[in-house]
Amino acid sequence: MSSCARRPSQKTPISNFYLAGDYTKQKYLASMEGAVYSGKLAAEKIIDDYAANPAAFKSLSQPALAAASLAASVTAAAEIVDKSSSSL
């Protein structure tokens, strides 16, 4: 079993609880790029879950809603990083 197979994904079994960091399952293990990419993947999971069931997010506090908004911004920024790094 590879070390990647043992790493947690960004979406957890706990409702509205997501992980980001270089230790999670993604393609740039143990690096700054991996941490950023993991944040992008976590943001995508949050956005997908919100699109599928917005009512599940209505009970969140104001800081949690701000974090979801930040997640969308991280996704946009990470896409820019992905595009610029692939052109190198």
N, CA, C and O atoms as CSV, one atom per row, in Angstrom:
chain,resi,resn,atom,element,x,y,z
A,1,MET,N,N,0.851,-1.183,0.000
A,1,MET,CA,C,0.000,0.000,0.000
A,1,MET,C,C,0.894,1.243,0.000
A,1,MET,O,O,1.796,1.368,0.828
A,2,SER,N,N,0.635,2.154,-0.931
A,2,SER,CA,C,1.446,3.368,-1.006
A,2,SER,C,C,1.075,4.335,0.118
A,2,SER,O,O,-0.001,4.242,0.708
A,3,SER,N,N,1.977,5.253,0.398
A,3,SER,CA,C,1.694,6.222,1.469
A,3,SER,C,C,0.532,7.134,1.088
A,3,SER,O,O,-0.188,7.616,1.963
A,4,CYS,N,N,0.344,7.373,-0.202
A,4,CYS,CA,C,-0.771,8.219,-0.642
A,4,CYS,C,C,-2.116,7.566,-0.328
A,4,CYS,O,O,-3.083,8.248,0.013
A,5,ALA,N,N,-2.167,6.253,-0.447
A,5,ALA,CA,C,-3.417,5.532,-0.177
A,5,ALA,C,C,-3.844,5.658,1.283
A,5,ALA,O,O,-5.033,5.550,1.585
A,6,ARG,N,N,-2.910,5.881,2.183
A,6,ARG,CA,C,-3.232,6.005,3.617
A,6,ARG,C,C,-3.548,7.437,4.024
A,6,ARG,O,O,-3.985,7.673,5.151
A,7,ARG,N,N,-3.340,8.380,3.144
A,7,ARG,CA,C,-3.598,9.779,3.492
A,7,ARG,C,C,-5.097,10.085,3.443
A,7,ARG,O,O,-5.814,9.516,2.621
A,8,PRO,N,N,-5.577,10.977,4.314
A,8,PRO,CA,C,-7.009,11.312,4.298
A,8,PRO,C,C,-7.351,12.207,3.110
A,8,PRO,O,O,-6.525,12.998,2.653
A,9,SER,N,N,-8.574,12.071,2.624
A,9,SER,CA,C,-9.022,12.975,1.563
A,9,SER,C,C,-9.476,14.292,2.194
A,9,SER,O,O,-9.529,14.415,3.417
A,10,GLN,N,N,-9.796,15.248,1.370
A,10,GLN,CA,C,-10.199,16.561,1.871
A,10,GLN,C,C,-11.582,16.521,2.525
A,10,GLN,O,O,-11.840,17.248,3.484
A,11,LYS,N,N,-12.465,15.674,2.004
A,11,LYS,CA,C,-13.799,15.539,2.592
A,11,LYS,C,C,-13.757,14.419,3.627
A,11,LYS,O,O,-13.273,13.324,3.342
A,12,THR,N,N,-14.256,14.690,4.807
A,12,THR,CA,C,-14.253,13.700,5.881
A,12,THR,C,C,-15.656,13.122,6.074
A,12,THR,O,O,-16.623,13.660,5.534
A,13,PRO,N,N,-15.777,12.048,6.827
A,13,PRO,CA,C,-17.109,11.504,7.126
A,13,PRO,C,C,-17.931,12.415,8.039
A,13,PRO,O,O,-19.137,12.216,8.185
A,14,ILE,N,N,-17.298,13.398,8.646
A,14,ILE,CA,C,-17.994,14.328,9.541
A,14,ILE,C,C,-18.601,15.454,8.705
A,14,ILE,O,O,-17.905,16.098,7.920
A,15,SER,N,N,-19.875,15.682,8.876
A,15,SER,CA,C,-20.590,16.706,8.111
A,15,SER,C,C,-19.947,18.087,8.275
A,15,SER,O,O,-19.652,18.514,9.391
A,16,ASN,N,N,-19.736,18.768,7.164
A,16,ASN,CA,C,-19.172,20.125,7.134
A,16,ASN,C,C,-17.792,20.229,7.779
A,16,ASN,O,O,-17.440,21.268,8.336
A,17,PHE,N,N,-17.012,19.153,7.703
A,17,PHE,CA,C,-15.647,19.168,8.226
A,17,PHE,C,C,-14.722,18.693,7.116
A,17,PHE,O,O,-14.826,17.561,6.644
A,18,TYR,N,N,-13.820,19.571,6.708
A,18,TYR,CA,C,-12.935,19.315,5.574
A,18,TYR,C,C,-11.485,19.490,6.009
A,18,TYR,O,O,-11.199,20.216,6.961
A,19,LEU,N,N,-10.581,18.829,5.315
A,19,LEU,CA,C,-9.157,18.913,5.632
A,19,LEU,C,C,-8.393,19.537,4.473
A,19,LEU,O,O,-8.759,19.369,3.310
A,20,ALA,N,N,-7.334,20.254,4.802
A,20,ALA,CA,C,-6.415,20.779,3.797
A,20,ALA,C,C,-5.015,20.750,4.394
A,20,ALA,O,O,-4.834,20.956,5.594
A,21,GLY,N,N,-4.057,20.498,3.565
A,21,GLY,CA,C,-2.671,20.463,4.009
A,21,GLY,C,C,-1.875,19.479,3.178
A,21,GLY,O,O,-2.444,18.640,2.479
A,22,ASP,N,N,-0.573,19.583,3.253
A,22,ASP,CA,C,0.274,18.723,2.431
A,22,ASP,C,C,0.182,17.251,2.827
A,22,ASP,O,O,0.633,16.384,2.079
A,23,TYR,N,N,-0.394,16.958,3.986
A,23,TYR,CA,C,-0.527,15.577,4.460
A,23,TYR,C,C,-1.753,14.880,3.885
A,23,TYR,O,O,-1.903,13.671,4.060
A,24,THR,N,N,-2.632,15.608,3.206
A,24,THR,CA,C,-3.835,14.991,2.656
A,24,THR,C,C,-3.548,14.367,1.298
A,24,THR,O,O,-2.474,14.556,0.725
A,25,LYS,N,N,-4.521,13.623,0.795
A,25,LYS,CA,C,-4.375,12.921,-0.481
A,25,LYS,C,C,-4.455,13.932,-1.624
A,25,LYS,O,O,-5.500,14.538,-1.859
A,26,GLN,N,N,-3.335,14.105,-2.331
A,26,GLN,CA,C,-3.251,14.982,-3.496
A,26,GLN,C,C,-1.948,14.667,-4.225
A,26,GLN,O,O,-1.187,13.806,-3.785
A,27,LYS,N,N,-1.686,15.353,-5.330
A,27,LYS,CA,C,-0.569,14.918,-6.180
A,27,LYS,C,C,0.803,15.478,-5.839
A,27,LYS,O,O,1.789,15.014,-6.411
A,28,TYR,N,N,0.921,16.442,-4.947
A,28,TYR,CA,C,2.228,17.010,-4.584
A,28,TYR,C,C,2.491,16.749,-3.105
A,28,TYR,O,O,2.376,17.666,-2.291
A,29,LEU,N,N,2.836,15.538,-2.748
A,29,LEU,CA,C,2.956,15.154,-1.343
A,29,LEU,C,C,4.099,15.894,-0.639
A,29,LEU,O,O,5.176,16.092,-1.201
A,30,ALA,N,N,3.834,16.289,0.585
A,30,ALA,CA,C,4.835,16.909,1.469
A,30,ALA,C,C,5.550,18.087,0.836
A,30,ALA,O,O,6.779,18.125,0.788
A,31,SER,N,N,4.779,19.047,0.352
A,31,SER,CA,C,5.379,20.241,-0.259
A,31,SER,C,C,4.433,21.430,-0.114
A,31,SER,O,O,3.252,21.263,0.192
A,32,MET,N,N,4.961,22.624,-0.336
A,32,MET,CA,C,4.119,23.830,-0.317
A,32,MET,C,C,3.075,23.768,-1.426
A,32,MET,O,O,1.930,24.181,-1.241
A,33,GLU,N,N,3.488,23.245,-2.584
A,33,GLU,CA,C,2.542,23.107,-3.696
A,33,GLU,C,C,1.399,22.175,-3.299
A,33,GLU,O,O,0.241,22.410,-3.643
A,34,GLY,N,N,1.746,21.109,-2.566
A,34,GLY,CA,C,0.731,20.174,-2.101
A,34,GLY,C,C,-0.243,20.820,-1.130
A,34,GLY,O,O,-1.441,20.542,-1.171
A,35,ALA,N,N,0.264,21.676,-0.262
A,35,ALA,CA,C,-0.603,22.365,0.693
A,35,ALA,C,C,-1.580,23.286,-0.029
A,35,ALA,O,O,-2.764,23.331,0.305
A,36,VAL,N,N,-1.079,24.018,-1.018
A,36,VAL,CA,C,-1.942,24.925,-1.794
A,36,VAL,C,C,-2.960,24.122,-2.600
A,36,VAL,O,O,-4.146,24.449,-2.618
A,37,TYR,N,N,-2.489,23.075,-3.264
A,37,TYR,CA,C,-3.379,22.255,-4.086
A,37,TYR,C,C,-4.441,21.581,-3.223
A,37,TYR,O,O,-5.593,21.452,-3.637
A,38,SER,N,N,-4.055,21.155,-2.034
A,38,SER,CA,C,-5.002,20.542,-1.115
A,38,SER,C,C,-6.082,21.547,-0.707
A,38,SER,O,O,-7.255,21.190,-0.593
A,39,GLY,N,N,-5.684,22.797,-0.488
A,39,GLY,CA,C,-6.666,23.838,-0.185
A,39,GLY,C,C,-7.653,24.024,-1.317
A,39,GLY,O,O,-8.846,24.228,-1.087
A,40,LYS,N,N,-7.157,23.955,-2.533
A,40,LYS,CA,C,-8.025,24.055,-3.715
A,40,LYS,C,C,-8.999,22.885,-3.754
A,40,LYS,O,O,-10.190,23.075,-4.002
A,41,LEU,N,N,-8.500,21.678,-3.509
A,41,LEU,CA,C,-9.374,20.499,-3.513
A,41,LEU,C,C,-10.426,20.586,-2.402
A,41,LEU,O,O,-11.587,20.237,-2.618
A,42,ALA,N,N,-10.023,21.045,-1.225
A,42,ALA,CA,C,-10.976,21.201,-0.120
A,42,ALA,C,C,-12.046,22.233,-0.472
A,42,ALA,O,O,-13.228,22.031,-0.195
A,43,ALA,N,N,-11.624,23.332,-1.082
A,43,ALA,CA,C,-12.578,24.366,-1.486
A,43,ALA,C,C,-13.561,23.820,-2.521
A,43,ALA,O,O,-14.751,24.134,-2.478
A,44,GLU,N,N,-13.066,23.012,-3.440
A,44,GLU,CA,C,-13.945,22.417,-4.444
A,44,GLU,C,C,-14.966,21.491,-3.789
A,44,GLU,O,O,-16.129,21.471,-4.193
A,45,LYS,N,N,-14.546,20.729,-2.790
A,45,LYS,CA,C,-15.469,19.835,-2.073
A,45,LYS,C,C,-16.540,20.639,-1.349
A,45,LYS,O,O,-17.712,20.262,-1.360
A,46,ILE,N,N,-16.146,21.743,-0.718
A,46,ILE,CA,C,-17.107,22.607,-0.020
A,46,ILE,C,C,-18.118,23.175,-1.006
A,46,ILE,O,O,-19.322,23.166,-0.747
A,47,ILE,N,N,-17.627,23.664,-2.128
A,47,ILE,CA,C,-18.513,24.247,-3.139
A,47,ILE,C,C,-19.459,23.183,-3.699
A,47,ILE,O,O,-20.649,23.447,-3.875
A,48,ASP,N,N,-18.944,21.983,-3.982
A,48,ASP,CA,C,-19.797,20.899,-4.486
A,48,ASP,C,C,-20.867,20.520,-3.475
A,48,ASP,O,O,-22.029,20.333,-3.836
A,49,ASP,N,N,-20.475,20.406,-2.201
A,49,ASP,CA,C,-21.440,20.042,-1.161
A,49,ASP,C,C,-22.486,21.139,-0.974
A,49,ASP,O,O,-23.661,20.847,-0.752
A,50,TYR,N,N,-22.064,22.389,-1.062
A,50,TYR,CA,C,-23.010,23.500,-0.933
A,50,TYR,C,C,-23.992,23.494,-2.102
A,50,TYR,O,O,-25.192,23.688,-1.908
A,51,ALA,N,N,-23.486,23.273,-3.310
A,51,ALA,CA,C,-24.353,23.242,-4.491
A,51,ALA,C,C,-25.366,22.103,-4.403
A,51,ALA,O,O,-26.507,22.245,-4.841
A,52,ALA,N,N,-24.946,20.978,-3.837
A,52,ALA,CA,C,-25.829,19.820,-3.714
A,52,ALA,C,C,-26.870,19.983,-2.614
A,52,ALA,O,O,-27.977,19.458,-2.729
A,53,ASN,N,N,-26.527,20.710,-1.543
A,53,ASN,CA,C,-27.437,20.830,-0.399
A,53,ASN,C,C,-27.182,22.132,0.363
A,53,ASN,O,O,-26.579,22.105,1.436
A,54,PRO,N,N,-27.632,23.270,-0.173
A,54,PRO,CA,C,-27.392,24.549,0.521
A,54,PRO,C,C,-27.987,24.617,1.927
A,54,PRO,O,O,-27.467,25.328,2.787
A,55,ALA,N,N,-29.066,23.886,2.162
A,55,ALA,CA,C,-29.710,23.918,3.484
A,55,ALA,C,C,-28.780,23.405,4.574
A,55,ALA,O,O,-28.886,23.835,5.723
A,56,ALA,N,N,-27.880,22.504,4.241
A,56,ALA,CA,C,-26.957,21.958,5.232
A,56,ALA,C,C,-25.988,23.017,5.744
A,56,ALA,O,O,-25.399,22.851,6.813
A,57,PHE,N,N,-25.818,24.092,5.000
A,57,PHE,CA,C,-24.879,25.138,5.380
A,57,PHE,C,C,-25.568,26.319,6.065
A,57,PHE,O,O,-24.885,27.218,6.555
A,58,LYS,N,N,-26.891,26.337,6.110
A,58,LYS,CA,C,-27.613,27.479,6.681
A,58,LYS,C,C,-27.399,27.632,8.181
A,58,LYS,O,O,-27.503,28.738,8.711
A,59,SER,N,N,-27.105,26.546,8.861
A,59,SER,CA,C,-26.931,26.622,10.315
A,59,SER,C,C,-25.511,27.018,10.712
A,59,SER,O,O,-25.201,27.105,11.901
A,60,LEU,N,N,-24.656,27.256,9.735
A,60,LEU,CA,C,-23.271,27.612,10.050
A,60,LEU,C,C,-23.185,29.031,10.586
A,60,LEU,O,O,-23.999,29.889,10.245
A,61,SER,N,N,-22.207,29.261,11.416
A,61,SER,CA,C,-21.985,30.585,11.982
A,61,SER,C,C,-21.404,31.523,10.927
A,61,SER,O,O,-20.985,31.081,9.857
A,62,GLN,N,N,-21.381,32.789,11.227
A,62,GLN,CA,C,-20.818,33.782,10.305
A,62,GLN,C,C,-19.349,33.490,9.958
A,62,GLN,O,O,-18.981,33.607,8.789
A,63,PRO,N,N,-18.492,33.113,10.929
A,63,PRO,CA,C,-17.109,32.776,10.566
A,63,PRO,C,C,-17.025,31.600,9.595
A,63,PRO,O,O,-16.173,31.586,8.707
A,64,ALA,N,N,-17.905,30.616,9.764
A,64,ALA,CA,C,-17.883,29.465,8.853
A,64,ALA,C,C,-18.295,29.878,7.452
A,64,ALA,O,O,-17.736,29.389,6.470
A,65,LEU,N,N,-19.268,30.775,7.349
A,65,LEU,CA,C,-19.665,31.266,6.029
A,65,LEU,C,C,-18.535,32.072,5.395
A,65,LEU,O,O,-18.321,31.995,4.185
A,66,ALA,N,N,-17.821,32.835,6.198
A,66,ALA,CA,C,-16.667,33.573,5.689
A,66,ALA,C,C,-15.591,32.603,5.205
A,66,ALA,O,O,-14.926,32.858,4.201
A,67,ALA,N,N,-15.423,31.500,5.915
A,67,ALA,CA,C,-14.442,30.492,5.502
A,67,ALA,C,C,-14.843,29.861,4.174
A,67,ALA,O,O,-13.984,29.585,3.337
A,68,ALA,N,N,-16.130,29.633,3.973
A,68,ALA,CA,C,-16.598,29.074,2.696
A,68,ALA,C,C,-16.344,30.063,1.564
A,68,ALA,O,O,-15.974,29.664,0.459
A,69,SER,N,N,-16.539,31.336,1.833
A,69,SER,CA,C,-16.246,32.361,0.835
A,69,SER,C,C,-14.756,32.397,0.528
A,69,SER,O,O,-14.355,32.516,-0.630
A,70,LEU,N,N,-13.948,32.294,1.560
A,70,LEU,CA,C,-12.499,32.245,1.376
A,70,LEU,C,C,-12.106,31.015,0.569
A,70,LEU,O,O,-11.190,31.078,-0.251
A,71,ALA,N,N,-12.788,29.899,0.796
A,71,ALA,CA,C,-12.500,28.676,0.051
A,71,ALA,C,C,-12.702,28.894,-1.445
A,71,ALA,O,O,-11.917,28.405,-2.257
A,72,ALA,N,N,-13.740,29.617,-1.805
A,72,ALA,CA,C,-13.975,29.906,-3.221
A,72,ALA,C,C,-12.843,30.759,-3.782
A,72,ALA,O,O,-12.426,30.554,-4.922
A,73,SER,N,N,-12.342,31.708,-3.004
A,73,SER,CA,C,-11.225,32.542,-3.440
A,73,SER,C,C,-9.947,31.738,-3.587
A,73,SER,O,O,-9.173,31.960,-4.518
A,74,VAL,N,N,-9.722,30.799,-2.667
A,74,VAL,CA,C,-8.541,29.936,-2.743
A,74,VAL,C,C,-8.595,29.090,-4.006
A,74,VAL,O,O,-7.576,28.885,-4.666
A,75,THR,N,N,-9.779,28.600,-4.340
A,75,THR,CA,C,-9.937,27.805,-5.556
A,75,THR,C,C,-9.548,28.618,-6.774
A,75,THR,O,O,-8.821,28.132,-7.641
A,76,ALA,N,N,-10.020,29.840,-6.847
A,76,ALA,CA,C,-9.689,30.691,-7.990
A,76,ALA,C,C,-8.189,30.975,-8.052
A,76,ALA,O,O,-7.596,30.933,-9.130
A,77,ALA,N,N,-7.578,31.261,-6.917
A,77,ALA,CA,C,-6.140,31.538,-6.883
A,77,ALA,C,C,-5.327,30.304,-7.253
A,77,ALA,O,O,-4.330,30.406,-7.969
A,78,ALA,N,N,-5.744,29.150,-6.774
A,78,ALA,CA,C,-5.017,27.913,-7.081
A,78,ALA,C,C,-5.097,27.573,-8.557
A,78,ALA,O,O,-4.149,27.023,-9.118
A,79,GLU,N,N,-6.209,27.889,-9.189
A,79,GLU,CA,C,-6.323,27.645,-10.628
A,79,GLU,C,C,-5.330,28.518,-11.393
A,79,GLU,O,O,-4.758,28.080,-12.390
A,80,ILE,N,N,-5.129,29.728,-10.936
A,80,ILE,CA,C,-4.145,30.616,-11.565
A,80,ILE,C,C,-2.750,30.039,-11.392
A,80,ILE,O,O,-1.963,30.033,-12.339
A,81,VAL,N,N,-2.427,29.546,-10.181
A,81,VAL,CA,C,-1.133,28.942,-9.918
A,81,VAL,C,C,-0.934,27.711,-10.794
A,81,VAL,O,O,0.138,27.520,-11.368
A,82,ASP,N,N,-1.984,26.863,-10.897
A,82,ASP,CA,C,-1.885,25.667,-11.736
A,82,ASP,C,C,-1.573,26.022,-13.185
A,82,ASP,O,O,-0.717,25.401,-13.815
A,83,LYS,N,N,-2.268,27.018,-13.704
A,83,LYS,CA,C,-2.059,27.420,-15.100
A,83,LYS,C,C,-0.663,27.979,-15.315
A,83,LYS,O,O,-0.018,27.674,-16.318
A,84,SER,N,N,-0.190,28.799,-14.378
A,84,SER,CA,C,1.122,29.412,-14.547
A,84,SER,C,C,2.249,28.394,-14.372
A,84,SER,O,O,3.276,28.493,-15.043
A,85,SER,N,N,2.072,27.415,-13.479
A,85,SER,CA,C,3.125,26.425,-13.278
A,85,SER,C,C,3.162,25.414,-14.412
A,85,SER,O,O,4.220,24.854,-14.700
A,86,SER,N,N,2.035,25.171,-15.059
A,86,SER,CA,C,2.040,24.217,-16.164
A,86,SER,C,C,2.660,24.810,-17.435
A,86,SER,O,O,3.020,24.072,-18.352
A,87,SER,N,N,2.782,26.135,-17.489
A,87,SER,CA,C,3.379,26.765,-18.659
A,87,SER,C,C,4.893,26.880,-18.545
A,87,SER,O,O,5.551,27.325,-19.485
A,88,LEU,N,N,5.457,26.481,-17.393
A,88,LEU,CA,C,6.914,26.539,-17.200
A,88,LEU,C,C,7.638,25.459,-17.940
A,88,LEU,O,O,8.865,25.380,-17.874
